[in-house]
Amino acid sequence: MEQRLTAEERLTLKTGAFGAVFLVANADPGMLALFRESFAASGAMADTSGVVKEALTSGPLPKLPRDSALEIEAVVLPALGRSIEILCEKSPGDVATYRDVVLTAAERVAGAHRGVAPAEAAAIDRIRAALAPSA
């Protein structure tokens, strides 16, 4: 049974998803790559539906730290884990959709410019781990 998400819960899902893209993009930064990476990520997020699409396309943009990769991870990875918890509780049928959208967007960003760099692959591994169900 699907329950509506609160504005705070939608922002958590958005922080996790947008933050994952930001984390991968910053793992191997480059000004020329930024446009390609943004376009690649937006395509993955636009292809979704239901609760996940509503969360990713409504409300304010998340505020993400910009000073260091560690600060970004400290916000993004917990938001991804909390997003899975929220969806497990309120819309279990959308858990796989959210995971797929986040991972697809992250992988598209990584591959958008000169292939996947080792730092990008490592960031995706951390994202994948954060999206794993709690034991």
N, CA, C and O atoms as a GROMACS GRO file, in nm:
protein
  540
    1MET      N    1   0.084  -0.118   0.000
    1MET     CA    2   0.000   0.000   0.000
    1MET      C    3   0.088   0.124   0.000
    1MET      O    4   0.175   0.140   0.086
    2GLU      N    5   0.067   0.211  -0.095
    2GLU     CA    6   0.146   0.332  -0.110
    2GLU      C    7   0.088   0.445  -0.026
    2GLU      O    8  -0.033   0.469  -0.028
    3GLN      N    9   0.175   0.514   0.048
    3GLN     CA   10   0.136   0.631   0.125
    3GLN      C   11   0.206   0.753   0.067
    3GLN      O   12   0.317   0.742   0.016
    4ARG      N   13   0.142   0.868   0.076
    4ARG     CA   14   0.204   0.991   0.026
    4ARG      C   15   0.326   1.026   0.110
    4ARG      O   16   0.328   1.005   0.231
    5LEU      N   17   0.424   1.079   0.044
    5LEU     CA   18   0.545   1.123   0.112
    5LEU      C   19   0.529   1.267   0.159
    5LEU      O   20   0.464   1.348   0.092
    6THR      N   21   0.587   1.298   0.273
    6THR     CA   22   0.588   1.436   0.320
    6THR      C   23   0.689   1.516   0.238
    6THR      O   24   0.770   1.458   0.166
    7ALA      N   25   0.683   1.648   0.249
    7ALA     CA   26   0.779   1.734   0.179
    7ALA      C   27   0.921   1.701   0.224
    7ALA      O   28   1.014   1.699   0.143
    8GLU      N   29   0.939   1.675   0.353
    8GLU     CA   30   1.072   1.641   0.405
    8GLU      C   31   1.121   1.507   0.348
    8GLU      O   32   1.239   1.494   0.314
    9GLU      N   33   1.033   1.410   0.336
    9GLU     CA   34   1.070   1.281   0.279
    9GLU      C   35   1.105   1.294   0.131
    9GLU      O   36   1.201   1.233   0.084
   10ARG      N   37   1.028   1.373   0.057
   10ARG     CA   38   1.059   1.396  -0.085
   10ARG      C   39   1.196   1.463  -0.099
   10ARG      O   40   1.273   1.429  -0.189
   11LEU      N   41   1.225   1.558  -0.011
   11LEU     CA   42   1.355   1.625  -0.016
   11LEU      C   43   1.468   1.527   0.017
   11LEU      O   44   1.577   1.538  -0.039
   12THR      N   45   1.444   1.433   0.106
   12THR     CA   46   1.545   1.332   0.137
   12THR      C   47   1.574   1.246   0.014
   12THR      O   48   1.690   1.222  -0.018
   13LEU      N   49   1.470   1.201  -0.055
   13LEU     CA   50   1.490   1.123  -0.177
   13LEU      C   51   1.564   1.204  -0.282
   13LEU      O   52   1.654   1.153  -0.350
   14LYS      N   53   1.528   1.331  -0.295
   14LYS     CA   54   1.592   1.418  -0.394
   14LYS      C   55   1.738   1.443  -0.355
   14LYS      O   56   1.825   1.443  -0.442
   15THR      N   57   1.764   1.465  -0.227
   15THR     CA   58   1.902   1.487  -0.180
   15THR      C   59   1.988   1.365  -0.212
   15THR      O   60   2.101   1.379  -0.258
   16GLY      N   61   1.935   1.247  -0.187
   16GLY     CA   62   2.010   1.125  -0.218
   16GLY      C   63   2.037   1.110  -0.366
   16GLY      O   64   2.150   1.084  -0.406
   17ALA      N   65   1.934   1.127  -0.448
   17ALA     CA   66   1.949   1.107  -0.592
   17ALA      C   67   2.038   1.213  -0.657
   17ALA      O   68   2.133   1.180  -0.728
   18PHE      N   69   2.007   1.340  -0.632
   18PHE     CA   70   2.087   1.448  -0.691
   18PHE      C   71   2.227   1.448  -0.632
   18PHE      O   72   2.325   1.474  -0.702
   19GLY      N   73   2.236   1.416  -0.503
   19GLY     CA   74   2.366   1.411  -0.438
   19GLY      C   75   2.454   1.301  -0.493
   19GLY      O   76   2.575   1.318  -0.505
   20ALA      N   77   2.394   1.187  -0.528
   20ALA     CA   78   2.471   1.076  -0.586
   20ALA      C   79   2.532   1.119  -0.718
   20ALA      O   80   2.648   1.089  -0.746
   21VAL      N   81   2.455   1.189  -0.799
   21VAL     CA   82   2.504   1.240  -0.927
   21VAL      C   83   2.618   1.340  -0.903
   21VAL      O   84   2.722   1.335  -0.969
   22PHE      N   85   2.598   1.429  -0.808
   22PHE     CA   86   2.698   1.530  -0.773
   22PHE      C   87   2.827   1.463  -0.722
   22PHE      O   88   2.937   1.504  -0.757
   23LEU      N   89   2.810   1.360  -0.642
   23LEU     CA   90   2.924   1.287  -0.587
   23LEU      C   91   3.008   1.223  -0.698
   23LEU      O   92   3.131   1.233  -0.697
   24VAL      N   93   2.942   1.159  -0.794
   24VAL     CA   94   3.014   1.097  -0.905
   24VAL      C   95   3.078   1.203  -0.995
   24VAL      O   96   3.192   1.188  -1.038
   25ALA      N   97   3.004   1.309  -1.023
   25ALA     CA   98   3.058   1.415  -1.108
   25ALA      C   99   3.182   1.479  -1.046
   25ALA      O  100   3.276   1.515  -1.117
   26ASN      N  101   3.182   1.492  -0.915
   26ASN     CA  102   3.296   1.552  -0.847
   26ASN      C  103   3.411   1.456  -0.826
   26ASN      O  104   3.522   1.498  -0.791
   27ALA      N  105   3.388   1.327  -0.845
   27ALA     CA  106   3.494   1.228  -0.827
   27ALA      C  107   3.603   1.246  -0.932
   27ALA      O  108   3.721   1.220  -0.906
   28ASP      N  109   3.564   1.290  -1.051
   28ASP     CA  110   3.659   1.314  -1.159
   28ASP      C  111   3.614   1.442  -1.230
   28ASP      O  112   3.561   1.436  -1.342
   29PRO      N  113   3.636   1.558  -1.165
   29PRO     CA  114   3.580   1.682  -1.217
   29PRO      C  115   3.645   1.729  -1.347
   29PRO      O  116   3.760   1.698  -1.377
   30GLY      N  117   3.567   1.803  -1.421
   30GLY     CA  118   3.614   1.863  -1.545
   30GLY      C  119   3.506   1.955  -1.598
   30GLY      O  120   3.391   1.914  -1.608
   31MET      N  121   3.541   2.076  -1.633
   31MET     CA  122   3.441   2.173  -1.677
   31MET      C  123   3.371   2.128  -1.806
   31MET      O  124   3.249   2.144  -1.819
   32LEU      N  125   3.444   2.072  -1.900
   32LEU     CA  126   3.383   2.028  -2.025
   32LEU      C  127   3.287   1.911  -2.003
   32LEU      O  128   3.188   1.897  -2.074
   33ALA      N  129   3.318   1.829  -1.904
   33ALA     CA  130   3.235   1.712  -1.876
   33ALA      C  131   3.104   1.749  -1.807
   33ALA      O  132   3.007   1.674  -1.815
   34LEU      N  133   3.100   1.863  -1.741
   34LEU     CA  134   2.985   1.901  -1.660
   34LEU      C  135   2.854   1.900  -1.739
   34LEU      O  136   2.754   1.848  -1.691
   35PHE      N  137   2.854   1.957  -1.859
   35PHE     CA  138   2.731   1.962  -1.939
   35PHE      C  139   2.686   1.822  -1.977
   35PHE      O  140   2.569   1.787  -1.961
   36ARG      N  141   2.779   1.740  -2.028
   36ARG     CA  142   2.744   1.603  -2.068
   36ARG      C  143   2.691   1.523  -1.949
   36ARG      O  144   2.593   1.450  -1.962
   37GLU      N  145   2.757   1.538  -1.834
   37GLU     CA  146   2.717   1.462  -1.715
   37GLU      C  147   2.578   1.504  -1.667
   37GLU      O  148   2.496   1.419  -1.632
   38SER      N  149   2.552   1.634  -1.666
   38SER     CA  150   2.421   1.682  -1.622
   38SER      C  151   2.310   1.631  -1.714
   38SER      O  152   2.205   1.588  -1.667
   39PHE      N  153   2.335   1.636  -1.843
   39PHE     CA  154   2.237   1.587  -1.940
   39PHE      C  155   2.213   1.437  -1.922
   39PHE      O  156   2.098   1.392  -1.928
   40ALA      N  157   2.319   1.360  -1.900
   40ALA     CA  158   2.307   1.215  -1.883
   40ALA      C  159   2.224   1.183  -1.760
   40ALA      O  160   2.138   1.094  -1.764
   41ALA      N  161   2.248   1.252  -1.651
   41ALA     CA  162   2.174   1.226  -1.527
   41ALA      C  163   2.028   1.265  -1.539
   41ALA      O  164   1.941   1.192  -1.492
   42SER      N  165   2.000   1.378  -1.602
   42SER     CA  166   1.862   1.422  -1.613
   42SER      C  167   1.779   1.325  -1.695
   42SER      O  168   1.661   1.305  -1.667
   43GLY      N  169   1.840   1.264  -1.795
   43GLY     CA  170   1.768   1.164  -1.875
   43GLY      C  171   1.726   1.044  -1.792
   43GLY      O  172   1.614   0.995  -1.807
   44ALA      N  173   1.813   0.998  -1.706
   44ALA     CA  174   1.781   0.882  -1.620
   44ALA      C  175   1.668   0.917  -1.524
   44ALA      O  176   1.579   0.836  -1.501
   45MET      N  177   1.671   1.037  -1.469
   45MET     CA  178   1.569   1.076  -1.372
   45MET      C  179   1.435   1.104  -1.438
   45MET      O  180   1.330   1.083  -1.377
   46ALA      N  181   1.438   1.151  -1.561
   46ALA     CA  182   1.313   1.180  -1.632
   46ALA      C  183   1.240   1.053  -1.674
   46ALA      O  184   1.120   1.057  -1.698
   47ASP      N  185   1.311   0.942  -1.682
   47ASP     CA  186   1.252   0.816  -1.727
   47ASP      C  187   1.174   0.742  -1.619
   47ASP      O  188   1.124   0.633  -1.645
   48THR      N  189   1.163   0.797  -1.500
   48THR     CA  190   1.096   0.728  -1.390
   48THR      C  191   0.950   0.769  -1.381
   48THR      O  192   0.903   0.853  -1.458
   49SER      N  193   0.878   0.710  -1.285
   49SER     CA  194   0.737   0.744  -1.268
   49SER      C  195   0.696   0.726  -1.123
   49SER      O  196   0.777   0.687  -1.039
   50GLY      N  197   0.570   0.756  -1.094
   50GLY     CA  198   0.513   0.732  -0.963
   50GLY      C  199   0.573   0.819  -0.853
   50GLY      O  200   0.607   0.935  -0.875
   51VAL      N  201   0.583   0.760  -0.735
   51VAL     CA  202   0.632   0.830  -0.616
   51VAL      C  203   0.773   0.883  -0.637
   51VAL      O  204   0.805   0.993  -0.594
   52VAL      N  205   0.856   0.804  -0.703
   52VAL     CA  206   0.995   0.846  -0.724
   52VAL      C  207   0.999   0.969  -0.814
   52VAL      O  208   1.071   1.064  -0.784
   53LYS      N  209   0.925   0.968  -0.922
   53LYS     CA  210   0.923   1.086  -1.012
   53LYS      C  211   0.870   1.208  -0.939
   53LYS      O  212   0.925   1.317  -0.952
   54GLU      N  213   0.765   1.190  -0.862
   54GLU     CA  214   0.709   1.302  -0.785
   54GLU      C  215   0.814   1.360  -0.691
   54GLU      O  216   0.829   1.482  -0.681
   55ALA      N  217   0.887   1.274  -0.622
   55ALA     CA  218   0.988   1.321  -0.528
   55ALA      C  219   1.101   1.394  -0.599
   55ALA      O  220   1.151   1.495  -0.548
   56LEU      N  221   1.142   1.344  -0.714
   56LEU     CA  222   1.256   1.402  -0.784
   56LEU      C  223   1.223   1.526  -0.865
   56LEU      O  224   1.312   1.601  -0.904
   57THR      N  225   1.094   1.550  -0.890
   57THR     CA  226   1.057   1.663  -0.976
   57THR      C  227   0.976   1.770  -0.906
   57THR      O  228   0.940   1.870  -0.968
   58SER      N  229   0.947   1.753  -0.778
   58SER     CA  230   0.869   1.853  -0.707
   58SER      C  231   0.950   1.912  -0.592
   58SER      O  232   1.046   1.852  -0.544
   59GLY      N  233   0.910   2.028  -0.551
   59GLY     CA  234   0.974   2.091  -0.436
   59GLY      C  235   1.109   2.152  -0.467
   59GLY      O  236   1.153   2.154  -0.582
   60PRO      N  237   1.174   2.202  -0.362
   60PRO     CA  238   1.302   2.272  -0.382
   60PRO      C  239   1.415   2.176  -0.415
   60PRO      O  240   1.408   2.055  -0.390
   61LEU      N  241   1.521   2.233  -0.471
   61LEU     CA  242   1.642   2.154  -0.494
   61LEU      C  243   1.714   2.136  -0.361
   61LEU      O  244   1.709   2.224  -0.275
   62PRO      N  245   1.781   2.025  -0.344
   62PRO     CA  246   1.853   2.004  -0.219
   62PRO      C  247   1.974   2.095  -0.209
   62PRO      O  248   2.034   2.133  -0.310
   63LYS      N  249   2.010   2.128  -0.087
   63LYS     CA  250   2.131   2.206  -0.063
   63LYS      C  251   2.242   2.108  -0.027
   63LYS      O  252   2.236   2.041   0.076
   64LEU      N  253   2.341   2.100  -0.114
   64LEU     CA  254   2.451   2.007  -0.093
   64LEU      C  255   2.578   2.083  -0.062
   64LEU      O  256   2.602   2.191  -0.117
   65PRO      N  257   2.661   2.028   0.027
   65PRO     CA  258   2.790   2.094   0.053
   65PRO      C  259   2.875   2.093  -0.074
   65PRO      O  260   2.859   2.006  -0.159
   66ARG      N  261   2.963   2.189  -0.085
   66ARG     CA  262   3.047   2.198  -0.204
   66ARG      C  263   3.196   2.206  -0.170
   66ARG      O  264   3.280   2.218  -0.259
   67ASP      N  265   3.228   2.199  -0.043
   67ASP     CA  266   3.367   2.220  -0.002
   67ASP      C  267   3.457   2.100  -0.020
   67ASP      O  268   3.573   2.114  -0.060
   68SER      N  269   3.406   1.981   0.008
   68SER     CA  270   3.492   1.863  -0.004
   68SER      C  271   3.408   1.739  -0.033
   68SER      O  272   3.289   1.733  -0.002
   69ALA      N  273   3.474   1.640  -0.092
   69ALA     CA  274   3.408   1.513  -0.121
   69ALA      C  275   3.358   1.447   0.007
   69ALA      O  276   3.252   1.385   0.008
   70LEU      N  277   3.435   1.458   0.114
   70LEU     CA  278   3.394   1.397   0.242
   70LEU      C  279   3.266   1.461   0.295
   70LEU      O  280   3.180   1.392   0.348
   71GLU      N  281   3.255   1.593   0.282
   71GLU     CA  282   3.133   1.660   0.327
   71GLU      C  283   3.013   1.621   0.241
   71GLU      O  284   2.903   1.603   0.292
   72ILE      N  285   3.036   1.608   0.112
   72ILE     CA  286   2.928   1.565   0.022
   72ILE      C  287   2.883   1.425   0.061
   72ILE      O  288   2.763   1.400   0.076
   73GLU      N  289   2.978   1.334   0.077
   73GLU     CA  290   2.944   1.196   0.116
   73GLU      C  291   2.870   1.191   0.249
   73GLU      O  292   2.779   1.111   0.266
   74ALA      N  293   2.910   1.277   0.344
   74ALA     CA  294   2.849   1.277   0.477
   74ALA      C  295   2.701   1.315   0.472
   74ALA      O  296   2.625   1.281   0.563
   75VAL      N  297   2.660   1.384   0.367
   75VAL     CA  298   2.519   1.421   0.349
   75VAL      C  299   2.449   1.320   0.258
   75VAL      O  300   2.339   1.274   0.288
   76VAL      N  301   2.512   1.286   0.148
   76VAL     CA  302   2.448   1.207   0.043
   76VAL      C  303   2.427   1.061   0.083
   76VAL      O  304   2.317   1.008   0.068
   77LEU      N  305   2.530   0.996   0.132
   77LEU     CA  306   2.516   0.853   0.162
   77LEU      C  307   2.410   0.825   0.269
   77LEU      O  308   2.332   0.732   0.251
   78PRO      N  309   2.405   0.901   0.378
   78PRO     CA  310   2.294   0.880   0.472
   78PRO      C  311   2.157   0.910   0.411
   78PRO      O  312   2.058   0.845   0.444
   79ALA      N  313   2.150   1.010   0.322
   79ALA     CA  314   2.022   1.042   0.257
   79ALA      C  315   1.976   0.926   0.169
   79ALA      O  316   1.856   0.897   0.162
   80LEU      N  317   2.070   0.860   0.103
   80LEU     CA  318   2.033   0.742   0.022
   80LEU      C  319   1.978   0.631   0.110
   80LEU      O  320   1.876   0.571   0.079
   81GLY      N  321   2.048   0.603   0.219
   81GLY     CA  322   2.000   0.500   0.312
   81GLY      C  323   1.864   0.534   0.369
   81GLY      O  324   1.776   0.447   0.378
   82ARG      N  325   1.846   0.658   0.408
   82ARG     CA  326   1.717   0.701   0.464
   82ARG      C  327   1.608   0.696   0.357
   82ARG      O  328   1.493   0.664   0.388
   83SER      N  329   1.642   0.725   0.233
   83SER     CA  330   1.545   0.717   0.125
   83SER      C  331   1.492   0.575   0.109
   83SER      O  332   1.372   0.554   0.090
   84ILE      N  333   1.581   0.478   0.117
   84ILE     CA  334   1.539   0.338   0.108
   84ILE      C  335   1.446   0.304   0.224
   84ILE      O  336   1.345   0.236   0.205
   85GLU      N  337   1.480   0.350   0.344
   85GLU     CA  338   1.393   0.326   0.461
   85GLU      C  339   1.255   0.387   0.440
   85GLU      O  340   1.153   0.324   0.467
   86ILE      N  341   1.252   0.511   0.393
   86ILE     CA  342   1.125   0.579   0.369
   86ILE      C  343   1.041   0.501   0.269
   86ILE      O  344   0.922   0.477   0.292
   87LEU      N  345   1.102   0.461   0.159
   87LEU     CA  346   1.027   0.388   0.056
   87LEU      C  347   0.984   0.250   0.105
   87LEU      O  348   0.874   0.206   0.074
   88CYS      N  349   1.068   0.182   0.180
   88CYS     CA  350   1.030   0.051   0.236
   88CYS      C  351   0.905   0.064   0.322
   88CYS      O  352   0.818  -0.023   0.322
   89GLU      N  353   0.898   0.175   0.396
   89GLU     CA  354   0.785   0.197   0.486
   89GLU      C  355   0.661   0.246   0.412
   89GLU      O  356   0.550   0.198   0.439
   90LYS      N  357   0.677   0.339   0.320
   90LYS     CA  358   0.562   0.406   0.262
   90LYS      C  359   0.524   0.360   0.122
   90LYS      O  360   0.407   0.371   0.083
   91SER      N  361   0.619   0.309   0.047
   91SER     CA  362   0.590   0.269  -0.092
   91SER      C  363   0.688   0.160  -0.135
   91SER      O  364   0.773   0.183  -0.221
   92PRO      N  365   0.677   0.040  -0.076
   92PRO     CA  366   0.774  -0.066  -0.101
   92PRO      C  367   0.792  -0.101  -0.249
   92PRO      O  368   0.900  -0.143  -0.290
   93GLY      N  369   0.689  -0.084  -0.328
   93GLY     CA  370   0.698  -0.114  -0.470
   93GLY      C  371   0.790  -0.019  -0.546
   93GLY      O  372   0.825  -0.046  -0.661
   94ASP      N  373   0.828   0.091  -0.483
   94ASP     CA  374   0.913   0.190  -0.549
   94ASP      C  375   1.059   0.182  -0.507
   94ASP      O  376   1.141   0.259  -0.556
   95VAL      N  377   1.092   0.092  -0.416
   95VAL     CA  378   1.231   0.080  -0.368
   95VAL      C  379   1.324   0.047  -0.484
   95VAL      O  380   1.426   0.114  -0.503
   96ALA      N  381   1.291  -0.054  -0.561
   96ALA     CA  382   1.377  -0.095  -0.673
   96ALA      C  383   1.385   0.015  -0.777
   96ALA      O  384   1.491   0.036  -0.837
   97THR      N  385   1.275   0.086  -0.800
   97THR     CA  386   1.275   0.196  -0.896
   97THR      C  387   1.372   0.305  -0.853
   97THR      O  388   1.450   0.354  -0.934
   98TYR      N  389   1.369   0.342  -0.726
   98TYR     CA  390   1.459   0.446  -0.677
   98TYR      C  391   1.605   0.401  -0.691
   98TYR      O  392   1.689   0.476  -0.740
   99ARG      N  393   1.634   0.280  -0.647
   99ARG     CA  394   1.771   0.228  -0.660
   99ARG      C  395   1.816   0.233  -0.806
   99ARG      O  396   1.925   0.280  -0.836
  100ASP      N  397   1.731   0.184  -0.895
  100ASP     CA  398   1.766   0.180  -1.038
  100ASP      C  399   1.790   0.319  -1.094
  100ASP      O  400   1.885   0.340  -1.169
  101VAL      N  401   1.704   0.414  -1.059
  101VAL     CA  402   1.719   0.551  -1.110
  101VAL      C  403   1.849   0.612  -1.061
  101VAL      O  404   1.923   0.671  -1.139
  102VAL      N  405   1.877   0.598  -0.932
  102VAL     CA  406   1.998   0.658  -0.875
  102VAL      C  407   2.122   0.595  -0.938
  102VAL      O  408   2.214   0.666  -0.978
  103LEU      N  409   2.125   0.462  -0.945
  103LEU     CA  410   2.243   0.395  -1.001
  103LEU      C  411   2.258   0.423  -1.150
  103LEU      O  412   2.370   0.443  -1.198
  104THR      N  413   2.149   0.424  -1.223
  104THR     CA  414   2.155   0.454  -1.366
  104THR      C  415   2.207   0.596  -1.389
  104THR      O  416   2.292   0.618  -1.474
  105ALA      N  417   2.155   0.692  -1.312
  105ALA     CA  418   2.201   0.830  -1.326
  105ALA      C  419   2.349   0.840  -1.292
  105ALA      O  420   2.424   0.906  -1.364
  106ALA      N  421   2.392   0.776  -1.184
  106ALA     CA  422   2.533   0.781  -1.144
  106ALA      C  423   2.622   0.716  -1.251
  106ALA      O  424   2.728   0.769  -1.284
  107GLU      N  425   2.579   0.604  -1.305
  107GLU     CA  426   2.658   0.535  -1.408
  107GLU      C  427   2.662   0.615  -1.537
  107GLU      O  428   2.765   0.617  -1.605
  108ARG      N  429   2.551   0.680  -1.573
  108ARG     CA  430   2.550   0.763  -1.694
  108ARG      C  431   2.644   0.883  -1.678
  108ARG      O  432   2.714   0.921  -1.772
  109VAL      N  433   2.644   0.942  -1.559
  109VAL     CA  434   2.734   1.054  -1.533
  109VAL      C  435   2.879   1.008  -1.547
  109VAL      O  436   2.960   1.074  -1.610
  110ALA      N  437   2.910   0.895  -1.487
  110ALA     CA  438   3.048   0.844  -1.492
  110ALA      C  439   3.092   0.815  -1.635
  110ALA      O  440   3.207   0.840  -1.671
  111GLY      N  441   3.003   0.763  -1.715
  111GLY     CA  442   3.039   0.727  -1.851
  111GLY      C  443   3.023   0.837  -1.954
  111GLY      O  444   3.053   0.817  -2.072
  112ALA      N  445   2.976   0.953  -1.911
  112ALA     CA  446   2.945   1.060  -2.006
  112ALA      C  447   3.067   1.127  -2.067
  112ALA      O  448   3.057   1.190  -2.172
  113HIS      N  449   3.180   1.115  -2.003
  113HIS     CA  450   3.299   1.187  -2.051
  113HIS      C  451   3.422   1.098  -2.037
  113HIS      O  452   3.471   1.076  -1.926
  114ARG      N  453   3.471   1.046  -2.147
  114ARG     CA  454   3.593   0.965  -2.151
  114ARG      C  455   3.588   0.838  -2.068
  114ARG      O  456   3.691   0.794  -2.016
  115GLY      N  457   3.473   0.777  -2.053
  115GLY     CA  458   3.464   0.651  -1.980
  115GLY      C  459   3.463   0.671  -1.830
  115GLY      O  460   3.471   0.784  -1.781
  116VAL      N  461   3.455   0.560  -1.757
  116VAL     CA  462   3.444   0.564  -1.612
  116VAL      C  463   3.583   0.564  -1.550
  116VAL      O  464   3.660   0.470  -1.567
  117ALA      N  465   3.613   0.670  -1.477
  117ALA     CA  466   3.741   0.682  -1.408
  117ALA      C  467   3.737   0.599  -1.280
  117ALA      O  468   3.629   0.576  -1.226
  118PRO      N  469   3.851   0.554  -1.229
  118PRO     CA  470   3.854   0.476  -1.105
  118PRO      C  471   3.786   0.548  -0.988
  118PRO      O  472   3.717   0.484  -0.908
  119ALA      N  473   3.804   0.678  -0.976
  119ALA     CA  474   3.741   0.751  -0.867
  119ALA      C  475   3.588   0.751  -0.881
  119ALA      O  476   3.516   0.745  -0.782
  120GLU      N  477   3.540   0.757  -1.005
  120GLU     CA  478   3.395   0.750  -1.028
  120GLU      C  479   3.341   0.612  -0.995
  120GLU      O  480   3.234   0.600  -0.935
  121ALA      N  481   3.413   0.508  -1.033
  121ALA     CA  482   3.371   0.371  -1.002
  121ALA      C  483   3.366   0.351  -0.851
  121ALA      O  484   3.274   0.285  -0.800
  122ALA      N  485   3.462   0.407  -0.779
  122ALA     CA  486   3.463   0.395  -0.633
  122ALA      C  487   3.343   0.468  -0.572
  122ALA      O  488   3.281   0.419  -0.478
  123ALA      N  489   3.310   0.585  -0.626
  123ALA     CA  490   3.194   0.660  -0.577
  123ALA      C  491   3.065   0.581  -0.602
  123ALA      O  492   2.977   0.577  -0.516
  124ILE      N  493   3.054   0.518  -0.718
  124ILE     CA  494   2.936   0.437  -0.749
  124ILE      C  495   2.927   0.318  -0.654
  124ILE      O  496   2.817   0.282  -0.611
  125ASP      N  497   3.038   0.259  -0.620
  125ASP     CA  498   3.037   0.148  -0.524
  125ASP      C  499   2.984   0.194  -0.388
  125ASP      O  500   2.907   0.122  -0.324
  126ARG      N  501   3.025   0.313  -0.344
  126ARG     CA  502   2.976   0.366  -0.216
  126ARG      C  503   2.826   0.397  -0.224
  126ARG      O  504   2.753   0.376  -0.127
  127ILE      N  505   2.782   0.446  -0.338
  127ILE     CA  506   2.640   0.474  -0.357
  127ILE      C  507   2.561   0.342  -0.354
  127ILE      O  508   2.458   0.334  -0.288
  128ARG      N  509   2.610   0.242  -0.424
  128ARG     CA  510   2.544   0.111  -0.428
  128ARG      C  511   2.531   0.055  -0.286
  128ARG      O  512   2.427   0.001  -0.250
  129ALA      N  513   2.637   0.068  -0.206
  129ALA     CA  514   2.635   0.017  -0.068
  129ALA      C  515   2.532   0.094   0.015
  129ALA      O  516   2.461   0.035   0.096
  130ALA      N  517   2.524   0.225  -0.005
  130ALA     CA  518   2.427   0.305   0.071
  130ALA      C  519   2.283   0.270   0.034
  130ALA      O  520   2.193   0.286   0.116
  131LEU      N  521   2.262   0.223  -0.088
  131LEU     CA  522   2.128   0.186  -0.134
  131LEU      C  523   2.088   0.045  -0.096
  131LEU      O  524   1.974   0.004  -0.119
  132ALA      N  525   2.181  -0.030  -0.037
  132ALA     CA  526   2.152  -0.169   0.003
  132ALA      C  527   2.056  -0.167   0.121
  132ALA      O  528   2.062  -0.077   0.205
  133PRO      N  529   1.967  -0.264   0.128
  133PRO     CA  530   1.874  -0.269   0.240
  133PRO      C  531   1.947  -0.290   0.372
  133PRO      O  532   2.050  -0.358   0.378
  134SER      N  533   1.893  -0.233   0.478
  134SER     CA  534   1.951  -0.251   0.611
  134SER      C  535   1.934  -0.396   0.655
  134SER      O  536   1.834  -0.461   0.624
  135ALA      N  537   2.033  -0.444   0.727
  135ALA     CA  538   2.029  -0.583   0.772
  135ALA      C  539   1.942  -0.599   0.895
  135ALA      O  540   1.927  -0.709   0.947
   0.00000   0.00000   0.00000
